[in-house]
Amino acid sequence: MNLIEPILADAASIAALRRDIHAHPELCYEENRTADLVAKALTDWGIPVHRGLGKTGVVGIVKNGSSQRAVGLRADMDALPMTEHNTFAHASKHAGKMHACGHDGHTAMLLAAAKHLAKHRNFDGTVYLVFQPAEEGGAGARAMIDDGLFDKFPMEAIFGAHNWPGYAVGSFGVSTGPMMASGSQFTLTVRGKGSHAALSYLGVDPVPVACQIVMAWQTIVSRNLRAMEAAVISATMINAGEAFNVIPDSASIKGTVRTLSDEAVTLIERRMREVAEGICAAHGATCEFEFNRGYPVTVNHAAETEFVKGVLAEVVGAANVRPFEPTMGSEDFSFFLQAKPGCYFMIGNGDGAHRSHGHGEGPCTLHNPSYDFNDELIPLGATAWVRIAERWLATPR
């Protein structure tokens, strides 16, 4: 790997920052301590800081030369509402909060890049360092855009990265087009007529109606979408009733829909409503259906993706830059890519062997209570960020 030597030499101090962030996780729009840490580090390195976009967001500005060109690099900062199972020294100190997705590491990698960029300034133009809040369900990217991110900091393109367990350290995954799915949430309330459970013929039982709807919804993907179209409908909560011998008045179904195209989510929303209303009508029940579109599909732009592939190949070799099969997880970097050209790529986090003694019994996978970010990625990710910024600003557009 062609790592930048000063970044490699400073990796231990940045890893200490990462572990401090890991030990003090903060949920979406609560990243005050983390934002303070980021802002102080940037300021100490001579980087001007703008705060408050998306409530707790931080933007660092590194300028050099006379060029008006600019590029953006993004890291997310928030944690998840989970209880950590790890017991090593830097485990979460806050019950019910955990950096189980590696945003502590993403922040650390961009901080390491920021320090190098500020010290060496081997570029002509501006690098905007975007430390974003509230990726985990809070749409922090959209909040920063709404607060004027791209107006205050006009950039030609923006780039983002996420660690990926299962990919070996030293490898990257990236593809043109969809990288991550859209994420939508639904709630269906089936209205029946309550009765004594022994006298069910006097009522309209919403429970079997709800069960039929859940099963029928599964045919939408297999019978209404093209066979090559990827989508998932998952009913994750069914709630009804309060007693063993009472048929309830209503039952509720909640869950998520994931797709790799806007057309697919539009079709699924319509068909879910139609199927639910039809089954309810057949049983003498009624329903109320709510469908909330969350994050859109994360779609990489072609030119920017090819650019990233070339830069990453310089760092780790072309054989270690792998095509990435889209995942049905969702990511709010999608809002940035709707507003600006750019690319989102994955950096291998290994198989979990890096974890210190005292890690939990579970696997080192994202959103798992035994997860931990691999600090070996810090100099690699920081090198990638520096090279992307330098190459972008040096390449005619």
C-alpha positions in Angstrom: 0.0 0.0 0.0 1.2 3.5 -0.8 0.4 5.2 2.5 1.5 8.8 3.2 4.3 8.5 5.7 3.5 11.5 7.9 -0.1 10.2 8.2 1.2 6.8 9.1 3.6 8.2 11.7 0.7 10.1 13.3 -1.8 7.2 13.2 -1.5 6.4 16.9 -2.5 9.8 18.1 -5.5 9.9 15.7 -6.5 6.4 16.9 -6.5 7.7 20.4 -9.0 10.4 19.3 -11.1 7.7 17.6 -11.2 5.7 20.8 -12.2 8.7 22.8 -15.1 9.3 20.5 -16.0 5.7 20.7 -16.1 5.8 24.5 -18.4 8.9 24.4 -21.1 8.1 21.7 -23.7 10.6 20.9 -27.0 10.1 19.0 -28.3 12.1 16.1 -28.3 15.9 16.6 -26.8 15.4 20.0 -23.1 15.3 18.8 -22.1 18.3 20.9 -19.0 16.7 22.5 -17.9 15.1 19.3 -18.4 18.4 17.3 -16.4 20.2 20.0 -13.6 17.6 19.7 -13.6 17.9 15.9 -13.7 21.7 15.9 -10.8 22.0 18.5 -8.6 19.6 16.5 -9.2 21.5 13.3 -8.6 24.8 15.0 -5.4 23.6 16.6 -4.2 22.6 13.1 -4.9 26.1 11.7 -8.1 25.1 9.9 -11.0 27.7 9.9 -14.2 26.1 11.2 -17.9 26.8 10.5 -20.4 25.3 13.0 -24.1 24.9 13.2 -25.1 23.5 9.8 -27.6 20.7 10.6 -27.5 21.8 14.2 -24.3 20.0 15.2 -22.4 19.8 11.9 -18.9 21.0 11.5 -17.2 22.2 8.3 -13.5 22.8 8.1 -12.0 24.9 5.2 -8.5 24.2 3.9 -7.4 26.7 1.2 -4.2 27.0 -0.8 -3.2 28.9 -3.9 -5.4 31.1 -6.0 -7.7 28.5 -7.7 -11.5 28.9 -7.2 -12.0 25.2 -7.5 -13.2 23.2 -4.5 -14.1 19.7 -3.4 -15.9 18.2 -0.4 -15.0 15.2 1.8 -17.6 13.9 4.3 -17.5 11.9 7.5 -20.5 11.1 9.7 -20.3 11.5 13.5 -23.3 10.0 15.2 -23.8 6.8 17.1 -26.6 4.3 17.5 -29.2 3.7 20.3 -27.7 0.3 21.3 -26.1 -1.2 24.4 -22.4 -2.2 23.7 -21.4 -5.7 24.6 -17.6 -5.0 24.5 -15.8 -4.4 27.7 -12.4 -3.2 26.5 -11.0 0.1 27.7 -12.6 2.3 25.1 -16.1 0.7 25.2 -19.1 3.1 25.5 -19.4 4.9 28.8 -23.1 5.7 28.1 -25.6 2.9 28.5 -27.8 2.5 25.4 -25.5 4.4 23.1 -22.8 2.8 20.9 -20.6 3.5 17.9 -21.7 0.3 16.2 -21.4 1.5 12.7 -17.9 3.0 12.7 -18.7 6.7 12.5 -16.0 7.3 15.1 -13.6 5.8 12.6 -14.9 7.8 9.7 -14.5 11.0 11.7 -10.9 9.9 12.7 -9.9 9.2 9.1 -11.1 12.6 7.9 -9.4 14.3 10.9 -6.1 12.6 9.9 -6.5 13.8 6.4 -7.4 17.3 7.5 -4.2 17.5 9.6 -2.0 16.4 6.6 -3.8 18.7 4.2 -3.4 21.7 6.5 0.3 21.1 7.1 1.4 20.2 3.5 -1.2 22.0 1.3 0.0 20.2 -1.9 -3.0 21.4 -3.9 -4.4 24.6 -5.5 -8.0 25.3 -4.4 -10.2 24.5 -1.4 -11.0 21.3 0.4 -14.2 21.4 2.5 -14.2 18.9 5.4 -17.8 18.0 6.1 -18.4 16.4 9.5 -22.0 15.5 9.4 -24.5 14.7 12.2 -27.5 12.4 12.3 -26.8 9.9 9.6 -28.5 7.2 11.6 -32.1 8.0 10.8 -31.9 11.8 11.3 -31.2 12.8 7.7 -28.3 15.0 8.8 -27.1 15.4 5.2 -30.4 16.9 4.2 -30.4 19.1 7.2 -27.0 20.5 6.3 -28.1 21.1 2.7 -31.2 22.9 4.0 -29.0 25.1 6.2 -27.0 26.1 3.1 -24.1 23.7 2.9 -23.6 24.0 -0.8 -24.5 27.7 -0.9 -22.0 28.7 1.8 -19.3 26.2 0.6 -19.7 25.8 -3.2 -17.9 22.6 -4.2 -17.7 20.8 -7.5 -18.2 17.4 -6.1 -18.5 15.6 -2.8 -17.1 12.2 -1.7 -18.0 9.9 1.1 -16.8 6.5 2.5 -18.0 3.8 4.9 -16.1 1.0 6.5 -17.2 -2.5 5.4 -16.7 -5.6 7.6 -15.9 -8.7 5.6 -13.7 -6.8 3.1 -10.0 -7.2 3.9 -8.1 -4.3 5.2 -6.3 -2.8 2.2 -9.3 -3.3 -0.1 -12.0 -1.0 -1.3 -15.4 -1.5 -2.9 -17.0 0.9 -5.4 -19.3 0.8 -8.4 -21.1 3.3 -10.6 -24.9 3.6 -10.0 -26.8 2.3 -7.0 -24.6 1.6 -4.0 -27.2 1.5 -1.2 -31.0 1.2 -1.2 -33.7 3.7 -0.4 -35.2 3.2 3.0 -39.0 3.8 3.7 -41.1 3.1 6.7 -44.8 2.0 6.7 -47.6 1.7 9.3 -50.8 -0.1 8.6 -53.7 0.0 11.1 -56.4 -2.6 10.4 -59.8 -1.7 12.0 -62.1 -4.5 12.9 -64.8 -5.0 15.5 -63.8 -6.3 18.9 -65.7 -9.2 20.6 -65.4 -12.0 23.1 -62.9 -14.5 21.8 -65.4 -17.3 22.2 -68.0 -15.4 20.2 -65.8 -14.4 17.2 -68.7 -14.5 14.8 -70.1 -11.3 16.5 -67.0 -9.3 15.6 -64.5 -8.7 12.8 -61.1 -10.1 13.9 -58.3 -7.8 12.6 -55.6 -10.3 13.6 -56.0 -12.8 10.7 -56.7 -9.9 8.4 -53.3 -8.4 9.3 -51.6 -11.8 8.9 -53.1 -12.2 5.4 -51.9 -8.8 4.4 -48.3 -9.5 5.5 -48.2 -12.6 3.5 -49.9 -11.0 0.4 -47.4 -8.1 0.5 -44.6 -10.6 -0.2 -46.1 -11.3 -3.6 -45.6 -7.7 -4.7 -41.8 -8.2 -5.1 -42.2 -11.5 -6.8 -45.2 -10.7 -9.0 -45.3 -6.9 -9.6 -41.6 -6.0 -10.0 -39.3 -7.0 -12.8 -37.3 -10.1 -11.9 -34.1 -8.2 -12.0 -35.4 -5.4 -9.7 -34.1 -5.6 -6.2 -36.5 -4.8 -3.4 -37.4 -5.9 0.2 -40.6 -5.6 2.1 -40.2 -6.4 5.8 -43.0 -6.3 8.3 -41.0 -6.0 11.5 -43.7 -5.3 14.1 -47.3 -6.6 14.5 -49.2 -5.4 17.6 -52.8 -6.3 18.6 -54.8 -7.1 21.7 -54.5 -6.9 25.4 -56.1 -10.1 26.7 -56.2 -13.9 26.0 -60.0 -13.9 25.6 -60.7 -10.7 23.7 -60.7 -10.1 20.0 -59.3 -6.6 19.6 -60.7 -3.7 17.6 -57.5 -3.1 15.7 -54.1 -4.5 14.7 -51.1 -2.6 13.5 -48.3 -3.6 11.2 -45.0 -1.6 10.9 -41.9 -2.2 8.9 -39.6 -1.1 6.2 -39.3 -1.1 2.4 -35.9 -1.1 0.6 -35.4 -0.6 -3.2 -32.7 0.3 -5.6 -34.8 2.6 -7.7 -37.4 5.4 -7.2 -39.7 3.7 -9.6 -39.8 0.5 -7.5 -40.6 2.3 -4.3 -43.5 4.2 -6.0 -44.9 0.9 -7.3 -44.5 -0.9 -4.0 -46.2 1.9 -2.0 -49.2 1.8 -4.4 -49.5 -1.9 -4.4 -49.2 -2.2 -0.6 -52.1 0.1 -0.2 -54.2 -1.6 -2.8 -53.6 -5.1 -1.4 -54.3 -4.0 2.2 -57.5 -2.3 1.3 -58.7 -5.2 -0.8 -58.1 -7.8 1.9 -59.7 -5.6 4.5 -62.8 -5.1 2.3 -63.0 -8.9 1.7 -63.3 -9.4 5.5 -65.5 -6.4 6.4 -62.6 -4.5 7.9 -61.1 -1.1 7.1 -57.5 0.2 7.2 -55.3 3.2 7.4 -52.0 3.1 5.6 -49.1 5.5 6.1 -45.9 5.3 4.0 -43.0 7.6 4.8 -40.1 7.8 2.3 -36.8 8.1 4.2 -33.4 8.1 2.5 -33.4 7.8 -1.3 -31.2 5.4 -3.2 -27.4 6.2 -3.0 -26.4 6.5 -6.6 -22.8 7.1 -7.6 -22.1 9.4 -10.6 -20.2 7.7 -13.4 -17.3 10.1 -14.0 -16.6 10.7 -10.3 -16.7 6.9 -9.6 -14.1 6.3 -12.3 -12.0 9.0 -10.8 -12.2 7.4 -7.4 -11.3 4.0 -8.8 -8.2 5.4 -10.3 -7.1 7.2 -7.1 -7.7 4.2 -4.9 -5.8 2.0 -7.4 -2.8 4.2 -6.9 -3.0 3.7 -3.1 -3.7 -0.1 -2.9 -3.4 -1.4 -6.4 -6.1 -2.0 -9.0 -6.7 -5.6 -7.8 -7.8 -4.4 -4.4 -10.4 -2.0 -5.8 -13.4 -4.3 -6.1 -16.8 -3.9 -7.7 -19.4 -3.4 -4.9 -22.6 -5.3 -5.0 -25.4 -2.9 -3.9 -26.6 -3.4 -0.4 -30.2 -3.0 0.8 -29.0 -0.9 3.7 -29.6 2.9 3.3 -27.4 5.9 3.7 -28.2 9.7 3.8 -25.2 10.5 1.7 -27.8 9.9 -1.0 -29.1 13.5 -0.4 -25.6 14.9 -1.2 -25.4 12.9 -4.4 -28.8 14.2 -5.5 -27.5 17.7 -5.1 -23.9 17.3 -6.3 -21.8 15.0 -8.4 -19.8 12.5 -6.3 -19.0 9.0 -5.2 -19.6 6.9 -2.1 -17.2 4.0 -1.6 -16.4 1.2 0.9 -13.2 0.6 2.8 -12.5 -2.9 4.1 -12.7 -3.2 7.9 -11.5 -6.8 8.1 -13.1 -9.8 9.8 -13.0 -8.6 13.5 -9.6 -10.1 14.4 -8.4 -6.6 15.2 -10.6 -6.2 18.3 -9.0 -5.9 21.7 -9.4 -8.4 24.4 -12.8 -7.9 26.0 -14.8 -7.7 22.8 -18.3 -9.1 22.9 -19.2 -12.6 21.7 -21.0 -11.4 18.6 -19.5 -10.8 15.1 -17.8 -7.6 14.2 -20.5 -6.5 11.8 -22.2 -3.2 11.4 -25.0 -2.5 14.0 -23.8 -5.4 16.1 -23.2 -4.8 19.9 -19.8 -6.5 19.5 -18.5 -4.3 16.7 -15.5 -2.1 16.8 -13.8 0.0 14.1 -10.4 -1.2 12.9 -7.8 1.5 13.6 -5.6 0.0 10.8 -7.9 1.9 8.5 -7.0 5.3 9.7 -3.8 5.9 7.8 -5.3 4.1 4.7 -8.5 6.1 4.7 -6.7 9.3 5.4 -4.3 8.7 2.6 -7.2 8.0 0.2 -8.9 11.3 1.3 -5.8 13.3 0.7 -5.1 11.8 -2.7 -8.7 12.2 -3.8 -8.6 15.9 -2.8 -5.2 16.5 -4.4 -6.0 14.7 -7.6 -9.4 16.3 -8.0 -8.1 19.8 -7.7 -5.2 19.0 -10.0 -7.3 17.4 -12.7 -8.8 19.8 -15.4 -12.6 19.7 -15.4 
